[in-house]
Amino acid sequence: MLTRQISSGWIEGLETLHRFSMDSIIVSRKWVYKAGHPPDNWMQVRLEQVESVWIFAIIRLPQNQGLRKITACMAAPFAFEPNDKVLQYLKAHEEQWLDNQPIEIPPSWTNTPEDDTLPVSDDFVPRRLFRAFETLQHATLLSGITPSPES
């Protein structure tokens, strides 16, 4: 499946979508250059140098039909379009999807009504606080920097 090309990016995209209550998100864009390799300075890429662009996105379907991981290969001008225009186009043109798979937000990321009403104590931590702690711990392990006790 095409969606496996950015396996860790899907989870990060899903987490961002959930955390900020977004409707859809572009997880990654991969440019395909006409010469077969990127130009010397990727900051100065021109439309003439781009052949196409791979779009990896998570899209929420209408009428509560769920979330889909989308993979699409689009024309060169889409490489320079803002994310909202690309997402709008993908939602309107499902025929452009080369691959799509269902994806769900893990239940452990969502607070239950009890999580929001119970006080925080030594033996109970709401899921949202536990998730924030996990994220901080993960970032600390990746960076190798230990936050100071004041933070």
HELIX and SHEET records of a PDB file:
HELIX    1   1 LEU A    2  ILE A    6  5                                   5    
HELIX    2   2 SER A    7  ARG A   19  1                                  13    
HELIX    3   3 TRP A   42  GLN A   44  5                                   3    
HELIX    4   4 LEU A   47  GLN A   49  5                                   3    
HELIX    5   5 ALA A   76  ALA A   79  5                                   4    
HELIX    6   6 ASN A   83  ALA A   92  1                                  10    
HELIX    7   7 GLU A   94  GLN A   96  5                                   3    
HELIX    8   8 PRO A  107  TRP A  109  5                                   3    
HELIX    9   9 PRO A  113  THR A  117  1                                   5    
HELIX   10  10 ARG A  127  SER A  143  1                                  17    
SHEET    1   A 4 SER A  24  TYR A  33  0                                        
SHEET    2   A 4 VAL A  50  ARG A  60 -1                                        
SHEET    3   A 4 LEU A  67  ALA A  75 -1                                        
SHEET    4   A 4 TRP A  97  ILE A 103 -1                                        
END                                                                             
